[in-house]
Amino acid sequence: MVKCFFNLWLSIYVKPESRRLGIARKMMNEGEKGLKEMGCSQVGSDIQIDNQTSYDFHTEIGFKEAGRLIAFIKDL
């Protein structure tokens, strides 16, 4: 049974000169704490396929690759 489901766009960006100081990790920890308090047991994230810095960060904080997606766009 799903206790909670959110489809929320949230971006974390730390300027290059401020990286490797634990800022993004602290932000993620606080976000995960709030989700746990709401009964959530899992969080997802996505990144651009060529963003190695973000990929490394995600794997360092415990994310595992769950699959790869194709994004679509259509002009109106």
Secondary structure by P-SEA (a helix, b strand, c coil): ccccccbbbbbbbbcccccccaaaaaaaaaaaaaaaaaccccccccccccaaaaaaaaaaacccccbbbbbbbbcc
